[in-house]
Each structure stands twice: as C-alpha cells, then as structure tokens.
Amino acid sequence: MKRNEHETLPTVVEMGRVPAYYPEQPQYQNLDEEAEEAKLPLSQYFWVVKRYRRRIVGLVAAAMIATLIVSARLTPIYEATTTVDIDRQSPPGVVGEDATRSALNDADQFLATQIKLVESDSVLRPVDQRFQLRKQEGQSAASSPRGEDAPVSLKQLKVTRPPNTYLMQSSYRSADPQLAADAANAIGQSYLDHTYEIRLRSSAGVATFMERQLEELKAKMERSGQALVVFERELNVLNPEEKTNILSARLLQLNIEYTNAQAERLKQEAAYQSVSAGSLQAALATAQGEPLRKLADHRNEAHEHFA
C-alpha cells in the first residue's frame, strides 16, 4: 500500500520503549549536524592527532627538508637603497637672477620629473660604464638594435618616493652586496652631478648670451660714435663735453698748485718766526735746521780747540 509523503511513521525510542512521533524536518538537518559537531570534546581532536602523528611529523619534516634544499639552491639577492633629499626651494640657476628665484612648481610633478631624471640615460650611463651593470644583469649590446648607443636601462633599479615627503629612494638589487651598495651610491651621486651640470650649463648659456648682447651693444655704440664725429666735422661743431673736461682738468691742477703754495708759505712763516725769536732750538726744529746743526757742531769744536 502506497503511503502519502506527508504521513508520519511511528518510531520506538530505545530508552524506556516509549513510542513517539517525529515529523520530518529536512530544513533543520544541517543545523543539527553542525550542533553535533560543535559538541565534540577536545579529546577527540587529540585522539585524531595521536593516531596520525607519524604522518603529520613526516609531512612537516618533508616540508622542512624541501624548504632547506630549495633555499640552499637559491642565490641570495641583496638590495641597497640611497636616499636623496630633494630641495624644492633650490634656485634653478647658479648666477644671475635665477640664483635668487625659488622654484614654485607643483611638488608631485617636480618629484615625478626627478624620478624620471634618475632613470634617464644621462645619469645611468656613467654608473654602467664604471660597474658594467648591464653585463651583471645579463644584458648584452647585441640584444639592442642600437648597440652601445642605446639608452641605458637597469632592470634591478627601483626609484620610489615615500608618501608625503620630499625624499627620493634609489634601490638597486644584486647578488653581490658590495656591488649593490656601490651602485646605489654611485647612482645617487651621478644624479647630483647631473643636476649641478644642468644648472651650470644653463648659467653658462645665459652668460654667453649676455656677452654676445654686450658685444653687439658695444659695436653699435662705436658705430654711433664714429657717425657723430663725422657729423661734427661736417658741421664744424665743437664738442661742449670735451671743452668742459679740459676746463675741469685745468681748474683741478690750479687748485692743487694753490694748495701746495699755501702749505709752503706756512712752513716758511713758521721758520721765520722761530729764527726771529732768537732761539737756537726752535731754529733747529725747522726745515733748515740741518745746516744750522752742522754749524753749531763746528762752533762747539772750535771752542774746545780754543780752550
């Protein structure tokens, strides 16, 4: 006889032999299983671990041995980092007006430009020629269509900027720790040298331009002066500036001679007054005192001879 799906069946409970009816509730079956699993004691887990301890220990030992073997076969890579402080307020020029003008450009754009400058061929080529970094990285000139003239690009170089700072970090990786440190320091120094060289070239270009402008102005002044002289000769015009200069020089010379004459007169008057007073010591202090001193000595010698 076929039963209805929704009809319940009697079930006998072992404890107490009490009949009971349990309606089917499929929607709560998973929750009951999870509750039963949650009620497992902790000793059950220890029992599982104790039973399979050999397998667990063997698996851990195999993993450790495999890790040691792989680590021993790997080549250690060292990374050296050089930090450069980017002075955003530094003047773009060395001399002239640029030496006193501060940079006012955007900080992010400025630092991004400096990072690209570090990665440029002008900064990396001197370092590559010194340490042969491309050969250390496995790069060859044959792989490049332009050979040695191709721009230098280092795969192990990483240039970053810490957030919210004006610092730039140049990191280089190599299997040789000394080479990594030397290359990082050389890249930082090459960047500084290249920056100073750019500023010097800019200042030298400005100086050359100014010298050329001065030479052109000097040539124009000479041509204008020659044209003015020709024009004055044609019109028989006396240059009032030259006449003024001559008169000024003559007056200056006369003033000097007049001052010297006054000084000499004062000296002569002082000597005359000293001699008029009849004091020999005052006469000896004058400009004519040397001949008088000789005569006085000669007179003293004559008195001693007479005595």
C-alpha positions in Angstrom: 0.0 0.0 0.0 1.4 3.3 -1.0 1.7 5.9 1.7 1.4 9.6 1.5 4.7 11.6 1.5 3.4 13.9 4.3 2.3 11.0 6.5 4.4 10.3 9.6 5.5 6.9 10.8 5.7 5.7 14.4 9.2 5.4 15.9 10.2 3.5 19.0 12.7 5.1 21.4 15.2 2.6 22.9 15.3 4.2 26.3 12.0 3.4 28.1 10.3 1.9 25.0 8.1 4.9 24.7 6.6 5.3 21.2 6.9 8.8 19.8 6.2 10.5 16.5 8.9 12.8 14.9 7.7 14.7 11.9 10.2 15.0 9.1 12.0 18.4 9.1 14.6 18.5 6.3 15.3 22.2 6.6 16.8 21.8 10.1 19.0 18.7 9.3 22.2 20.7 8.6 21.8 22.7 11.8 21.5 19.5 13.9 24.7 18.1 12.3 26.6 21.3 13.0 25.4 21.3 16.6 26.6 17.7 17.0 30.0 18.6 15.5 30.3 21.5 17.9 29.6 19.3 20.8 32.7 17.1 20.1 35.1 17.1 23.0 38.6 18.4 22.7 40.0 14.9 23.5 38.5 13.7 20.2 40.9 16.1 18.3 43.9 14.9 20.4 43.0 11.4 19.7 43.0 12.1 15.9 46.4 13.8 16.2 47.8 11.0 18.3 46.5 8.4 15.8 48.0 10.1 12.8 51.1 11.6 14.5 53.6 9.7 12.3 52.1 11.0 9.1 51.9 14.6 10.5 55.5 14.5 11.7 56.7 13.0 8.4 54.8 15.6 6.4 56.3 18.5 8.4 59.8 17.0 8.2 59.5 16.6 4.4 58.3 20.2 4.0 61.2 21.5 6.1 63.8 19.4 4.2 62.4 20.5 0.9 62.4 24.2 2.1 66.1 23.9 3.1 67.1 22.3 -0.2 65.3 24.9 -2.2 66.7 27.7 -0.1 70.3 26.4 -0.4 70.0 26.2 -4.2 68.7 29.8 -4.4 71.1 32.7 -4.8 70.6 35.4 -2.2 69.8 38.9 -3.6 70.9 42.0 -1.7 69.2 45.4 -2.0 70.9 48.7 -1.2 69.0 51.9 -1.0 70.2 55.5 -1.3 68.0 58.4 -0.1 68.3 61.8 -1.6 66.7 64.9 -0.2 65.1 66.9 -3.0 65.3 70.6 -2.2 62.3 72.1 -3.9 63.2 75.6 -3.0 66.7 75.5 -4.5 67.3 78.1 -7.2 67.4 76.8 -10.8 70.5 78.8 -11.7 73.9 79.5 -10.2 74.4 83.1 -11.1 72.1 86.0 -12.1 68.5 86.4 -11.3 67.9 82.6 -11.4 70.2 82.2 -8.3 67.7 84.2 -6.2 64.5 82.8 -7.6 62.8 79.9 -5.9 61.0 77.1 -7.7 57.2 77.4 -7.4 56.1 74.3 -9.4 53.9 71.5 -8.2 55.5 69.1 -5.8 54.2 65.9 -7.3 55.1 66.9 -10.8 58.5 68.1 -9.7 59.3 64.8 -7.8 58.0 62.7 -10.7 60.3 64.6 -13.0 63.3 64.0 -10.7 62.5 60.2 -10.6 62.4 60.1 -14.4 65.7 62.0 -14.4 67.3 59.4 -12.2 66.2 56.7 -14.6 67.5 58.6 -17.7 70.5 57.6 -19.7 72.5 60.7 -18.7 72.5 59.6 -15.0 72.8 55.8 -15.5 75.4 55.6 -18.3 78.4 56.8 -16.2 77.5 54.3 -13.5 77.0 51.5 -16.1 80.4 52.3 -17.6 82.0 52.1 -14.2 80.5 48.9 -12.8 79.3 47.2 -16.0 75.8 46.8 -14.5 74.2 45.7 -17.8 76.6 42.8 -18.0 75.9 41.9 -14.4 72.2 41.8 -15.2 72.7 39.7 -18.3 72.0 42.4 -20.8 74.2 42.5 -24.0 74.7 45.1 -26.6 73.7 42.6 -29.3 70.2 42.4 -27.9 69.7 46.1 -28.6 69.2 47.4 -32.2 71.5 50.4 -31.5 74.2 48.5 -29.5 76.2 50.6 -27.0 74.4 53.8 -28.2 71.1 52.6 -26.9 69.8 54.3 -23.7 70.9 52.5 -20.5 68.0 50.9 -18.6 68.7 48.8 -15.5 66.2 46.1 -14.6 67.3 45.9 -11.0 66.9 49.6 -10.3 63.9 50.8 -8.5 63.3 54.5 -7.8 60.5 55.4 -5.3 59.2 58.3 -3.3 57.9 57.9 0.3 54.4 59.4 0.6 54.2 63.0 1.8 57.9 63.6 1.7 60.5 65.3 -0.5 62.8 62.3 -0.4 63.7 60.0 -3.3 65.0 56.5 -2.7 67.1 54.7 -5.3 67.3 50.9 -4.7 69.5 48.5 -6.6 69.5 44.7 -6.3 72.4 42.4 -6.9 73.8 39.1 -5.8 77.0 40.9 -4.6 76.2 43.1 -1.6 79.2 45.4 -2.2 78.2 45.9 -5.8 74.6 46.7 -4.8 75.8 49.3 -2.2 78.4 50.9 -4.7 75.9 51.0 -7.5 73.2 52.7 -5.3 75.6 55.3 -4.0 77.0 55.9 -7.5 73.5 56.4 -8.9 72.7 59.0 -6.2 76.0 60.8 -6.8 75.5 60.8 -10.6 72.1 62.3 -10.1 73.5 65.1 -8.0 76.4 65.7 -10.5 73.9 65.8 -13.4 71.7 68.3 -11.6 74.6 70.6 -11.0 75.8 70.2 -14.5 72.4 71.2 -15.9 72.4 74.3 -13.7 75.9 75.2 -14.8 75.1 74.7 -18.4 72.0 76.9 -18.0 74.1 79.7 -16.3 76.8 79.4 -18.9 74.3 79.7 -21.7 72.9 82.8 -20.1 76.4 84.3 -19.6 77.3 83.6 -23.2 74.0 85.2 -24.4 74.7 88.3 -22.3 78.3 88.6 -23.6 77.0 88.4 -27.1 74.5 91.1 -26.4 77.1 93.3 -24.8 79.4 92.9 -27.8 76.6 93.9 -30.1 75.8 96.9 -28.0 79.5 97.9 -27.9 79.7 97.6 -31.7 76.5 99.8 -32.1 78.0 102.4 -29.7 81.2 102.5 -31.7 79.4 102.9 -34.9 77.2 105.7 -33.4 80.3 107.5 -32.0 82.0 107.4 -35.4 78.9 108.7 -37.1 78.7 111.5 -34.6 82.3 112.5 -35.1 81.8 112.6 -38.9 78.7 114.7 -38.4 80.5 117.2 -36.1 83.3 117.5 -38.6 80.9 118.2 -41.4 79.1 120.9 -39.4 82.3 122.3 -37.6 80.7 121.8 -34.3 82.8 121.9 -31.1 82.0 119.2 -28.6 80.9 121.0 -25.4 81.7 118.0 -23.3 85.4 117.9 -24.4 85.7 121.7 -23.6 84.1 121.1 -20.2 86.5 118.3 -19.5 89.6 120.4 -20.4 88.5 123.3 -18.1 87.7 120.9 -15.3 91.2 119.4 -15.5 92.9 122.8 -15.6 91.0 124.1 -12.6 91.8 120.9 -10.7 95.5 121.4 -11.4 95.5 125.0 -10.4 93.7 124.2 -7.2 96.4 121.6 -6.4 99.2 124.1 -7.0 97.5 126.7 -4.9 97.1 124.3 -2.0 100.8 123.4 -2.2 101.9 127.0 -2.3 99.8 127.8 0.8 101.4 124.9 2.6 104.9 126.0 1.7 104.2 129.6 2.8 103.0 128.4 6.2 106.2 126.4 6.6 108.4 129.4 5.7 106.5 131.7 8.1 106.9 129.2 10.9 110.7 129.1 10.3 111.0 132.8 10.1 109.1 133.3 13.4 111.3 130.7 15.1 114.6 132.4 13.9 113.3 135.9 14.8 112.7 134.8 18.4 116.4 134.1 18.7 116.0 130.5 20.0 118.5 128.1 18.5 116.4 125.0 19.5 113.4 126.4 17.6 115.6 127.1 14.6 116.9 123.6 14.6 113.3 122.2 14.5 112.6 123.9 11.2 113.3 122.6 7.7 116.6 124.5 7.6 117.6 123.0 11.0 120.1 120.5 9.5 122.6 123.1 8.2 122.3 125.1 11.4 123.0 121.9 13.4 126.2 121.3 11.4 127.3 124.9 12.0 126.6 124.6 15.7 128.7 121.4 16.0 131.5 123.1 14.1 131.4 126.1 16.5 131.5 123.8 19.5 134.5 122.1 18.2 136.3 125.5 17.6 135.5 126.4 21.3 137.0 123.2 22.5 140.1 123.7 20.3 140.5 127.3 21.6 140.2 126.1 25.2 
